[in-house]
Amino acid sequence: MDSSFVNNLRKITDDDERIVTITLLIDIISNLLTDRNNRRHQTLPNSYVQEMFHKYQGAMQCLQLIGFQQVNSDYVFNQTAITNDKLEEIQKLLENELDPNVCNKKMKCCSLDLGIIDEQMNSISLPNIRIPSGFQQQIPFLSTINLVQSYEDKTLREHILSSIIPIEDFHRKISNRNLLNKRDLLLFELLKWFKDEFFTWFDRGYCQQCRKSMEMVGYTQPTTDERRIGDAHRVELYR
């Protein structure tokens, strides 16, 4: 296997850029090893490749070695180009390039590193903000600042951390990686979890009774519960 991409990755002079680039390549391989038949893992948008990898020869060589080829406007994984054993071999080479020295400082990676709980957090008291009435309409965040601060409740954050976010799973996934800063990979894992597991995209309504997709016909006023629980101001109406 041609490992010249490793030497070219070492030519990235900015340490942070090199670590992030290698980490992203490792994540791409990890996704393929987990489920190489998942179409989400098989396609990299051209805009993403241009922004994150194109300027680094070693990164582009690595993508090609993994099995990605440009097809129209995207980079598509060719399943027949490489085996899982070879993918694991490339992954190991990349992991060996991550600097273990800083990790020996025993950086503490916990919930505080993700900004989930902040003991020193101070809230802004809206009633104490004195703004002339003529300017209030020109400052859009004033009407929503109280809603935003409702998410800063420490008890709520502790509940999210202990009952919703699988923080221990994140730690296990990155435990064998030598990193410049493990906090960065914790954030990567948090974003991946939110996008792929926690978050669900709502495209159109589906009627369970009729067993048919519904079409959006406009907007309507929220119910009392929708306004109370979700602070809804307008609700999509489907038929």
C-alpha positions, 0 to 999 in steps of 0.5 A: 500500500502506498503510504506516501500520503503520510509524509505529505500530511506531515508537511502541514505546518499548522499543528491544529490544521494537521490534527483536524485534517487527520481526525476528519479522515479517521472519522470518515474511515470509522464511519465506513468500517461501521457501516460501509453500505450506508449511503450517508457515509459513501458520499462526500459533498464537493464543497466539503472536500474543497474546504477541508481537504483539497488544499492538502495533497496528503489528505487528497491522496488519503481520500483516493486511497480510501476509495473516494472518487469524484463523480459529478459534483461529489466524491463517492466511495467505491466499495470494490476499491478497498477491503475493511482490512486495508481501511483499518491499516490506513486508520492505524497509520493516521492515528499514529500521526496524532501527537501523543505528547500533549495527551500525556499532560492528562487533560481532563475531558468532562462535561465542562469541556463541552460547555454543557454545565458552567458553574460561573455562568451569569444570566442577563436580566432583561428588566435591567436593560434600559433601552429607549422605546424607539430602539427596541424594535431595531434590536430583534433579540430582546423578544427572545432573550428570556426564551434563550436563557431558559436553556441555561438552567443548571438543573436542566443541563445536568438532566441533559448530560445525565439522561440524554447525551451519551457522554460515556460513549463519546469517551469510549470512542476516542479513548484509543486516539492520541490527540492534541486536544481530546475536547475537539473530538468530544465535540465531533462526537457530540455533533455526529450524535446530534445529527445522526441519532438524536435529531430527526428531520421533518420533511412532510407530515404523515397521517397514521390513520389514513397511512398517507403523506400529507401536504402543507397548506399553510400556517395556523395559530398554535394551540395553548399547549404548543404556545406554553410548552414550545413557545410556538408562534405559528404552526405548519398546517398539513392536510 
